[in-house]
């Protein structure tokens, strides 16, 4: 089983990503700050000095996301009974996923994110977690897409090329990917989507060689992350005529400039 291979290849202690600033400090693991994706802090993880994986944490949610050559995983606290494994449900409207969690060394649990679940997280707004007959816990997914793409970048680079490890004096906060507007992007607030009632659909096609997030410019001129694409992927969105969209990479570059939806079907290709 892939998830079991993933856990044993790291060791139970190394497989865990706990909440930011607390359970991350495993004896055999070294967490090196890599970058920031919205509210998610991404770290490169070394086990006994060797790069193993990348981890993303957000103080506003009760789970962590990780990525390695084995794939993406989700880690959270498990039942107080500490079973050897357990099944739970992850609901991302309108879909529900039955998943199996496996224990790590300190009582947390890990599950592998299959492609359909991973795609649902990328396009979702909230995620609900529960077991049969248990309490439902709901967490926001804002910024999760940017975090997943940052994890992908981190793994592809072997954890290298991120922000420097913290020195004795804490470094300045890393600018949010969502707020960073670089080449080809409009000035903040320069474009504002109108309150149109004419429906439209938009398909964004990533012909570039890098991960690119998709943003909608809202009614106040602020950009809102709506989805993400890896090279060769597409992202589809429901929108309205006259609304503005951007396709922006981690460096802040807008690919293709500003996309304006027209009534009906739109296809925006960028490289």
Buried (B, 14 or more C-beta within 10 A) or exposed (E): EEBEEBBEBBBBBBBBBBBBEEBBEBEBBBBBBBBBBBBBBBBBBBBEEEBBBBBBBBEEBEBBBBBBEBBBBBBBBBEEEEEEEBEBBBBBEEEEBEBBBBBBBEEBBBBBBBEEBBBBBBBBEEBBBBBEEEEEEEBBBBBBBBBBBBBBBBBBBEBEEBBEEEEEEEEEEBEBBBEBBEEBBBEEEEBBBEEBEBEBBBEBBBEBEBBBBBBBBEEEBBBEBBBBBBEEBEBEBEBBBBBBBBBBBBEBBBBBEBBBBEEEEBEBBBE
